Amino acid sequence: MGEENKGGLNIGDLGGMGKGVEKLADLIRDFFGAIASPFFVRLNADAKAYEMRKLAAATADSIKMMAEVNKTAAPGTGGITMTESGYEIKSLPANENDRLLNTNSTNAPNNLSDRAQARLKYQEAKRQQNIESVTSIAAEQLSSDNEVSSSPVDPDWSARLFGYIGDISNEEMQMIWGKILADEIKKPGSYSFRTLEVVKSLNKQEAELINGYARRAFKISNGSYAFITLDNKIDIPILDLTKLRDAGILSSTEILTLDYHINENTPRKVYFLNFDALIEVELNNKSDADIFNYTLFTSVGVEILKLINPTSDIGYITDVAKTLIDHNLNAKAGRIIERDQHGNPKTFNEIKIL
């Protein structure tokens, strides 16, 4: 337990890193049977270079084997040639393939089985590196947070996550998966199996698309999240809207209209919350509600909003408020200053709308 890696973490010091890291360590022990420093601390430049050299060596071994095969077996196998992208193996007739696969060569160690083992070794080393990158990101986020539920993480959920993250090499996507793992440890049930499936299928471009439009999401009065549209106009290009729906972020339901059942004699204020900002609208009659329409986020979309935790797009907020004012509504935009114990805004700093 006194093992120390090139990143500088002593495994015996995990207890001093917070309840979340301890819970993460238990999760790793349950799944992998053992823990090591790279699960908890992202490698520094020297250590990462060392790990990459090991992976490169595994690749070099595989290429060396291919070169040996090229010398000895190529004449009878259809040929192996080097191209700009690597080695190219020409296909063989079915009967020749069968002969090669069933040949147990004792003269050359670099046979088909050896090459398969080298490939598997490299792939598993790369998967392990990806897993350790994600868990170390989660450990960073957990190390300063002691508000961690004592409830265990669903073992089926963690098995699903560890199965996915081994294939995630993109550093930005690793950051997202690290936050998913950290949030789930802090509060089990934060992310559904369906959300894991959606995130797994996202590429970097789709993630950036979601992140960009998430800043325009509002929490409306019934607690749902939605894109607010005005006068039946969607302020999203149809292609982007389709992508968000295909990704499972937005409901496929057509645009809906908000209905506040406003009493004509009792003015009512409603709030559209946009993360750290809001729009306050005072409605005076039923007709005022007719201009409000929305497209709902799915339950997966709401979980991804929590995951992204975007900042408010103040320019967009003021544009929406200005449109409401143009409809003769009393609308204000502002940054939230104080919230109550439920997270609802108590006070806000009004932003001047030009």
C-alpha positions in Angstrom: 0.0 0.0 0.0 3.0 2.3 0.0 3.4 2.2 -3.7 4.2 5.6 -5.3 4.0 6.4 -9.0 5.7 9.0 -11.1 2.7 11.3 -10.4 3.7 11.5 -6.8 0.7 9.9 -5.0 1.2 7.5 -2.2 -1.7 5.0 -2.1 -1.6 5.0 1.7 -2.5 8.7 1.6 -5.9 8.1 0.0 -7.7 8.6 3.3 -6.5 12.3 3.4 -8.0 13.0 0.0 -11.7 13.0 1.1 -14.6 10.7 1.3 -15.2 10.8 -2.4 -11.7 9.5 -3.3 -12.1 6.8 -0.7 -15.4 5.7 -2.2 -13.7 5.8 -5.7 -10.9 3.6 -4.3 -13.5 1.1 -3.1 -15.2 1.1 -6.4 -11.9 0.4 -8.2 -11.0 -2.4 -5.8 -14.4 -4.0 -6.3 -14.1 -3.9 -10.1 -10.4 -4.4 -10.8 -9.3 -6.3 -7.6 -6.4 -3.9 -6.9 -5.6 -0.2 -7.1 -2.5 1.8 -8.2 -1.5 5.4 -8.2 -2.4 6.3 -11.8 -6.1 5.6 -11.0 -6.1 8.7 -8.8 -3.5 11.2 -10.1 -3.1 12.3 -13.7 0.3 11.5 -14.9 2.8 14.4 -15.1 4.6 15.1 -18.3 7.5 12.7 -17.6 5.3 9.9 -16.4 2.9 10.3 -19.3 5.8 10.2 -21.7 7.0 7.0 -20.1 3.6 5.4 -20.5 3.4 6.4 -24.1 6.9 5.0 -24.7 5.6 1.7 -23.4 2.7 1.8 -25.7 5.0 2.7 -28.6 7.3 -0.2 -27.8 4.3 -2.5 -28.0 3.4 -1.1 -31.4 7.0 -1.4 -32.5 7.1 -5.1 -31.4 4.0 -5.7 -33.5 5.5 -4.0 -36.6 8.8 -5.9 -36.1 6.8 -9.2 -36.1 5.1 -8.1 -39.4 8.5 -7.3 -40.9 9.8 -10.8 -40.0 6.7 -12.3 -41.5 7.2 -10.2 -44.6 10.7 -11.7 -45.0 9.7 -15.3 -44.5 6.1 -15.8 -45.4 5.1 -13.1 -47.9 5.8 -15.2 -51.0 3.2 -17.7 -50.0 0.7 -15.4 -48.4 -0.2 -13.0 -51.1 2.3 -10.4 -50.0 2.8 -7.8 -47.2 3.8 -4.3 -48.3 4.4 -1.0 -46.4 2.2 1.9 -47.3 2.0 5.5 -46.0 -0.6 4.4 -43.4 1.2 1.2 -42.3 1.4 -2.4 -43.5 -1.0 -3.8 -46.1 -1.7 -7.5 -46.3 -3.1 -8.8 -49.5 -5.9 -11.2 -49.2 -5.5 -14.9 -49.9 -7.8 -17.5 -51.5 -10.0 -19.1 -48.9 -8.1 -22.4 -49.0 -4.7 -20.6 -48.5 -6.1 -18.7 -45.6 -7.2 -21.9 -44.0 -3.8 -23.4 -44.5 -2.1 -20.4 -42.9 -4.5 -20.2 -39.9 -4.0 -23.9 -39.2 -0.2 -23.9 -39.5 1.6 -24.4 -36.3 5.1 -23.2 -37.2 7.8 -24.2 -34.8 10.5 -22.6 -36.8 9.5 -18.9 -36.4 8.2 -17.5 -33.0 6.4 -14.6 -34.8 3.5 -16.7 -36.0 -0.2 -15.6 -36.2 -0.8 -16.4 -32.5 2.1 -14.2 -31.5 0.9 -11.3 -33.5 -2.6 -11.7 -32.0 -1.1 -11.6 -28.5 0.9 -8.5 -29.3 -2.2 -6.8 -30.6 -4.3 -7.7 -27.6 -1.5 -6.6 -25.3 -1.3 -3.2 -26.9 -5.1 -2.7 -27.0 -5.5 -3.6 -23.3 -2.6 -1.3 -22.3 -4.3 1.5 -24.2 -7.7 0.7 -22.6 -6.1 0.7 -19.2 -4.5 4.0 -19.8 -7.9 5.5 -20.8 -9.6 4.1 -17.7 -6.9 5.5 -15.5 -7.1 8.9 -17.2 -10.9 9.1 -16.5 -10.6 7.9 -12.9 -7.9 10.4 -12.1 -10.1 13.2 -13.4 -12.9 11.9 -11.2 -10.4 11.8 -8.2 -9.4 15.4 -8.8 -13.1 16.5 -8.7 -13.8 14.5 -5.6 -10.7 15.4 -3.6 -12.1 18.7 -2.3 -15.7 17.6 -1.9 -16.8 15.9 1.3 -20.5 16.1 0.5 -20.6 12.5 -0.6 -23.6 10.1 -0.2 -23.0 7.0 1.8 -25.2 5.1 -0.7 -23.2 2.7 -2.9 -22.9 3.1 -6.7 -24.9 0.5 -8.6 -22.4 -2.2 -9.5 -24.1 -2.7 -12.9 -23.8 1.0 -13.5 -20.1 1.1 -12.7 -19.5 -2.0 -14.8 -21.2 -0.3 -17.7 -19.1 2.9 -17.2 -15.7 1.1 -17.0 -16.6 -0.9 -20.1 -17.2 2.3 -22.0 -14.3 4.5 -20.8 -11.6 2.1 -22.0 -12.4 3.2 -25.5 -12.4 6.9 -24.8 -9.0 8.5 -25.9 -10.1 12.1 -26.6 -9.1 14.2 -23.6 -12.2 16.4 -23.7 -14.5 13.4 -23.7 -12.4 11.9 -20.8 -13.2 15.1 -18.9 -16.9 14.5 -19.4 -16.7 10.9 -18.3 -14.6 11.9 -15.3 -17.3 14.3 -14.2 -20.0 11.6 -14.7 -18.1 9.2 -12.5 -17.4 11.9 -9.8 -21.1 13.0 -9.7 -22.4 9.4 -9.5 -20.0 8.7 -6.5 -21.3 11.9 -4.8 -24.9 11.1 -5.5 -25.7 7.6 -6.9 -28.5 7.8 -9.5 -27.4 11.1 -11.0 -27.0 9.6 -14.5 -29.2 6.9 -15.9 -28.1 3.9 -18.1 -29.7 5.7 -21.0 -27.6 8.8 -20.4 -24.4 6.6 -20.4 -25.5 5.2 -23.8 -26.1 8.7 -25.2 -22.8 10.0 -24.0 -21.0 6.9 -25.3 -22.3 7.6 -28.8 -21.4 11.3 -28.8 -18.5 12.4 -30.8 -16.5 15.6 -30.1 -18.5 17.7 -32.6 -21.9 16.6 -31.2 -20.7 17.4 -27.7 -19.6 20.8 -28.8 -23.0 21.4 -30.5 -24.9 20.4 -27.3 -22.6 22.5 -25.1 -23.2 25.5 -27.4 -27.0 25.3 -27.4 -27.2 24.3 -23.7 -26.5 27.9 -22.8 -29.9 28.8 -24.3 -31.9 26.3 -22.1 -34.4 27.7 -19.6 -36.0 26.1 -16.6 -39.7 26.9 -17.0 -42.4 27.1 -14.3 -43.3 23.4 -14.3 -39.7 22.4 -13.5 -38.9 21.2 -17.0 -36.0 22.4 -19.2 -36.8 23.7 -22.6 -35.8 26.0 -25.5 -38.1 29.0 -25.3 -39.3 30.1 -28.7 -41.3 33.2 -29.5 -44.0 33.7 -32.1 -43.6 30.1 -33.2 -40.1 30.8 -34.4 -37.3 28.3 -33.6 -34.0 30.1 -33.0 -32.1 27.0 -34.0 -31.1 25.9 -37.5 -33.3 22.9 -38.5 -30.2 20.7 -39.1 -28.9 21.4 -35.6 -32.4 20.8 -34.1 -32.5 17.4 -35.9 -29.1 16.5 -34.6 -30.1 17.3 -31.0 -33.3 15.3 -31.4 -31.4 12.4 -32.9 -28.9 12.4 -30.1 -31.7 12.0 -27.6 -31.3 15.5 -26.1 -34.5 17.1 -27.2 -38.0 15.7 -27.4 -39.3 14.9 -30.8 -42.6 16.5 -29.8 -43.6 19.5 -31.9 -43.5 23.0 -30.4 -45.8 23.4 -27.4 -47.5 26.5 -25.9 -47.2 27.5 -22.3 -50.5 28.0 -20.6 -50.5 29.9 -17.3 -54.2 30.1 -16.7 -53.7 33.8 -15.9 -56.4 35.5 -13.9 -57.2 38.8 -15.7 -57.5 40.6 -12.4 -54.4 39.3 -10.8 -51.0 40.1 -12.4 -48.6 37.3 -12.1 -44.9 37.1 -12.3 -43.2 34.1 -13.9 -39.5 33.3 -14.2 -37.4 31.7 -16.8 -34.2 30.5 -15.2 -31.1 30.2 -17.3 -28.4 28.8 -14.9 -26.9 31.9 -13.2 -29.4 34.4 -14.9 -33.1 34.8 -15.4 -35.9 36.6 -17.1 -38.8 37.9 -15.0 -42.0 38.5 -16.8 -45.2 40.0 -15.5 -48.3 38.7 -17.3 -51.6 40.5 -17.1 -54.0 38.6 -19.3 -54.4 35.3 -21.1 -53.3 36.6 -24.5 -49.8 37.4 -23.1 -49.1 33.7 -22.8 -49.8 32.9 -26.4 -46.4 34.0 -27.6 -44.5 31.6 -25.3 -43.7 28.2 -27.0 -41.1 25.6 -26.1 -39.3 22.5 -27.1 -38.6 20.2 -24.2 -35.4 18.6 -23.2 -35.7 14.8 -22.6 -34.7 13.3 -19.2 -31.4 12.4 -20.8 -31.0 16.0 -22.0 -31.7 17.3 -18.5 -29.0 15.0 -17.0 -26.5 16.2 -19.7 -27.3 19.8 -18.8 -26.3 19.0 -15.2 -23.2 17.4 -16.6 -22.2 20.3 -18.8 -23.2 23.0 -16.2 -23.1 25.8 -18.8 -22.8 29.5 -18.0 -25.6 31.8 -19.1 -25.5 33.5 -22.5 -26.3 37.0 -21.3 -26.6 38.3 -24.9 -29.2 35.7 -25.7 -31.0 36.4 -22.4 -31.3 40.1 -23.1 -32.4 39.5 -26.7 -35.3 37.3 -25.5 -36.2 39.9 -22.8 -36.2 42.6 -25.5 -38.5 40.5 -27.7 -40.9 40.2 -24.8 -40.8 43.9 -24.2 -41.6 44.5 -27.8 -44.8 42.4 -27.2 -45.8 45.0 -24.6 -44.8 42.7 -21.7 -43.1 43.9 -18.5 -39.9 41.9 -18.8 -36.6 42.1 -16.9 -33.3 40.3 -17.3 -30.8 39.8 -14.6 -28.0 37.8 -13.0 -29.0 35.8 -9.9 -27.3 37.1 -6.7 -28.9 34.9 -4.0 -30.8 31.7 -3.9 -33.0 30.0 -1.2 -32.3 26.6 0.3 -34.1 25.0 -2.7 -32.0 26.8 -5.3 -34.7 29.2 -6.3 -33.6 32.8 -6.9 -34.3 35.3 -4.1 -32.6 38.4 -5.5 -31.1 39.3 -8.9 -29.1 42.2 -10.4 -31.1 43.7 -13.2 -29.3 44.0 -16.6 -30.1 47.1 -18.6 -31.8 46.2 -21.9 -31.1 48.5 -24.8 
